[in-house]
Amino acid sequence: MSGPRPGFLAGFRPTFGRALRSALPGRKLLILVVFLLGPPALMVASGIVAPHKGVSPYFFIVFFLYLQFLVPLCALLFGTEILLAESSGGTLPFLFTRPAPRSSIVLGKYVAYLIVGSAALTLSVLTTLMVYKGSPPLPEGITGRTLLAILAAYPAYLGAFAFLSAFTRWSLMAGFLYAFGVEFFLGIIPGMVRKGTVLYYSRSLFGEWGRDTPRTLKFFFAGDGPGSVSGSLLTLGSIAVICLVLSTVIIGRRQFIERNPGRA
């Protein structure tokens, strides 16, 4: 007679630890670190090549480089890793036939990659602010708004790409096309269609800063301006939760078969 099925933590703890260890020295993290060094380097270069006059380059770096490129890139690298690495390595059948809920395995990897990605993005932002020379001075509280926008958008993107990894083996390509194709074009189309993107809500959290915000950035909000902080947080949080639930449902119903069954 078989014993009781192991609980959620029996699958979550080892998966979380293994994902954390594999993410820290991984090649993808090394690639990400190289990209995350870009904003501080650009900030330094902007002060050397063209001293700040009137408008700080910080707004453009956050609005375009972080929110439109680096946050989705970080989530894409880690989100698709939740299943893609196991599938390409042939370990997926073994992983999901262990006596533990499949949801615990998915969430263990998600939380590990959430911590690693959030830490990397936070360090990049703080380094960018550290090298900023303060001319012209940034608005008060902009550090908190920047981190809020980035750290709220990252879990939503991570959940979306985790869902893609459960839905299709072409998740890396599909996620790339969505983040840097669909969202880019929807974000520049006039009207309310841009509210159908994660990018709109992350930019809303970064917000407008009155006379401090360049006019060219205000164009990217709809006629009513950015969304509210509470509404944007609720939307981004809902996206993350819904995508994770869908991922666990899909994975829970899939059949995973070992490669080349019957061969030695």
C-alpha positions in Angstrom: 0.0 0.0 0.0 1.5 3.3 -1.1 2.1 6.1 1.4 0.5 9.6 1.4 1.4 11.8 -1.6 4.1 14.4 -0.6 2.8 17.9 0.0 3.4 21.2 -1.9 6.7 22.0 0.0 8.2 18.6 -0.9 8.3 19.8 -4.5 8.7 23.5 -4.0 11.8 23.5 -1.8 14.2 21.3 -3.9 13.0 22.9 -7.2 13.4 26.4 -5.8 17.0 25.6 -4.6 18.0 23.9 -7.8 16.6 26.8 -10.0 18.4 29.3 -7.8 21.7 27.5 -8.1 21.4 27.0 -11.8 20.4 30.7 -12.4 23.2 32.4 -10.6 26.2 31.0 -12.5 24.3 30.5 -15.8 25.2 31.8 -19.2 21.8 33.6 -19.5 22.5 35.5 -16.3 25.9 36.5 -17.6 24.3 37.8 -20.8 21.7 39.7 -18.7 24.4 41.3 -16.6 26.1 42.6 -19.7 22.9 44.2 -20.8 22.1 45.6 -17.4 25.5 47.4 -17.4 24.3 49.3 -20.4 22.1 51.9 -18.6 24.9 53.0 -16.2 27.3 53.2 -19.1 24.9 55.3 -21.2 24.3 57.6 -18.2 28.1 58.1 -17.9 28.5 58.7 -21.6 25.6 61.1 -21.8 27.3 63.3 -19.2 30.6 63.2 -21.1 29.4 63.6 -24.6 26.5 66.1 -24.1 26.2 67.7 -20.6 22.6 67.7 -19.4 20.7 70.8 -20.4 17.0 71.0 -19.3 16.0 67.4 -19.8 17.6 64.5 -18.0 18.5 61.4 -20.0 17.3 59.4 -17.0 13.7 59.6 -18.2 14.5 58.1 -21.6 16.7 55.4 -20.1 14.0 54.2 -17.8 11.1 54.7 -20.3 12.7 52.9 -23.2 15.7 51.0 -22.1 14.5 49.5 -18.8 10.7 49.3 -19.3 10.6 48.5 -23.0 13.7 46.3 -23.3 15.5 45.1 -20.2 12.6 44.1 -18.0 10.9 42.0 -20.8 14.3 40.6 -21.8 15.1 39.5 -18.2 11.6 37.9 -17.9 12.0 36.2 -21.3 15.3 34.6 -20.4 14.1 33.3 -17.1 10.4 32.7 -17.8 10.9 30.4 -20.7 13.6 28.6 -18.7 10.9 27.2 -16.4 10.2 24.4 -18.9 12.4 25.0 -21.9 15.6 23.9 -20.2 14.1 20.8 -18.8 12.5 19.9 -22.2 15.7 20.5 -24.2 17.7 18.5 -21.6 15.3 15.6 -21.7 14.7 15.7 -17.9 11.0 16.9 -18.1 9.4 13.4 -17.9 11.5 12.6 -14.8 10.8 16.0 -13.2 7.0 15.7 -13.6 6.7 12.1 -12.6 8.1 12.8 -9.2 5.6 12.3 -6.3 4.9 16.0 -5.8 2.3 18.4 -7.2 3.4 19.8 -10.5 2.3 23.3 -9.4 4.9 23.2 -6.7 7.7 22.6 -9.3 6.5 25.4 -11.5 6.1 27.9 -8.6 9.5 26.9 -7.2 11.2 27.8 -10.4 9.1 31.0 -10.8 9.9 32.3 -7.3 13.7 31.6 -7.8 13.8 33.4 -11.1 11.7 36.2 -9.7 14.2 36.8 -6.9 17.3 36.6 -9.3 15.8 38.8 -11.9 14.4 41.4 -9.5 17.8 41.6 -7.7 19.6 42.1 -11.0 17.3 44.8 -12.2 17.4 46.6 -8.8 21.2 46.6 -8.8 21.2 48.0 -12.3 18.8 50.8 -11.5 20.7 51.8 -8.3 24.0 51.8 -10.2 22.5 54.0 -12.9 21.4 56.5 -10.2 24.7 56.3 -8.5 26.6 57.4 -11.6 24.1 60.2 -12.4 25.7 63.6 -11.8 22.6 65.3 -10.8 22.4 68.0 -13.5 19.5 68.8 -13.8 18.3 67.3 -10.5 15.8 64.5 -10.7 12.3 65.0 -9.2 11.9 63.9 -5.6 10.8 60.3 -5.2 11.7 59.2 -8.7 13.9 56.4 -7.4 10.9 54.8 -5.7 8.7 55.2 -8.8 11.4 53.7 -11.0 11.8 50.6 -8.8 8.0 50.3 -8.4 7.5 50.3 -12.2 10.3 47.8 -12.9 9.6 45.4 -10.0 5.8 45.3 -10.7 6.2 44.8 -14.4 8.8 42.0 -14.1 6.5 39.4 -12.3 3.8 40.0 -15.0 6.2 39.4 -17.9 7.7 36.5 -16.0 4.3 34.9 -15.6 3.4 35.5 -19.2 6.5 33.9 -20.5 6.1 31.0 -18.1 2.7 30.5 -19.6 4.2 30.5 -23.1 6.7 27.9 -22.0 3.9 25.6 -20.8 1.8 26.3 -23.9 4.4 25.9 -26.7 7.9 24.7 -27.3 8.5 27.9 -29.3 8.0 30.0 -26.3 11.3 31.9 -26.6 10.5 33.0 -30.1 6.8 33.8 -29.3 7.9 35.8 -26.2 10.4 37.7 -28.2 7.9 38.6 -30.9 5.4 39.7 -28.3 7.7 41.8 -26.1 9.7 43.5 -28.9 7.1 43.3 -31.7 3.5 43.4 -30.6 4.0 45.6 -27.5 6.3 48.0 -29.4 3.7 48.7 -32.1 0.7 48.8 -29.8 2.6 51.2 -27.6 3.0 53.8 -30.4 -0.5 53.5 -31.9 -2.6 56.5 -30.8 -5.7 55.7 -28.8 -6.6 53.3 -26.0 -5.3 50.1 -27.7 -2.1 50.6 -25.8 -3.9 49.8 -22.6 -3.9 46.2 -23.7 -0.1 45.9 -23.1 2.0 45.3 -20.0 4.2 48.2 -21.1 1.4 50.8 -20.7 0.9 49.9 -17.0 4.6 49.8 -16.2 5.0 53.2 -17.8 2.0 54.4 -15.8 3.8 53.5 -12.6 6.8 55.4 -13.7 4.3 58.2 -14.3 4.4 61.7 -15.6 6.3 64.3 -13.6 4.7 67.6 -14.8 7.2 70.0 -16.3 10.1 67.6 -15.5 8.8 65.0 -17.9 9.8 65.4 -21.6 6.9 66.0 -23.9 8.0 63.2 -26.1 7.4 60.7 -23.3 3.9 62.0 -22.6 2.9 61.0 -26.1 3.1 57.4 -25.1 0.1 57.7 -22.7 -3.4 57.8 -24.0 -5.4 61.0 -24.0 -6.4 60.5 -20.3 -2.7 60.2 -19.3 -1.2 57.3 -17.4 -3.3 54.9 -15.5 -3.6 55.1 -11.7 -1.0 53.5 -9.4 -3.5 51.2 -7.8 -5.1 50.2 -11.1 -1.8 49.6 -12.7 -0.6 47.5 -9.8 -3.8 45.5 -9.8 -3.6 44.9 -13.5 0.1 43.8 -13.4 -0.5 41.6 -10.4 -3.6 40.0 -12.0 -1.6 39.2 -15.2 1.1 37.4 -13.1 -1.4 35.4 -11.1 -3.6 34.5 -14.1 -0.7 33.4 -16.2 0.7 31.2 -13.4 -2.6 29.6 -12.8 -3.0 28.8 -16.5 0.5 27.5 -16.6 -0.1 25.0 -13.7 -3.4 23.9 -15.3 -1.8 23.2 -18.7 1.2 21.4 -17.1 -1.1 19.5 -14.8 -3.0 18.0 -17.8 0.0 17.4 -20.2 1.5 14.0 -20.7 5.3 13.9 -20.6 6.9 11.0 -22.4 10.6 10.1 -22.2 12.6 10.5 -25.4 13.1 7.4 -27.5 11.1 5.0 -25.2 12.3 1.5 -25.3 15.9 2.3 -26.2 18.7 1.5 -23.9 
